[in-house]
Amino acid sequence: MNALPEKNDLTESRQKPFRQCKDCPLTPSRTKTAAKVGMVATLGASAASGLLKFKGAKPLHLWASFAFIGFTALHWAVSTRPQRKTR
């Protein structure tokens, strides 16, 4: 019994191809990696500014939190969702 669905022409034709502009150097995998790195960096900055007490901690915490939400939205937009098999 195989848990993974078999590939056939019907499932491959339903997926939309990734449309990319000519001059854009970012591929979906690079964009996803950049979003992950950005999420880790902004989460670290938010945690550090929440724990440490210094003059610019509050604005840094606020902007790092907004940036984390932005990187999360970018990661969600680039991620491919698995196709559900209709019964």
Helices and strands as residue ranges (DSSP letters): H 9-14, H 28-51, H 57-78
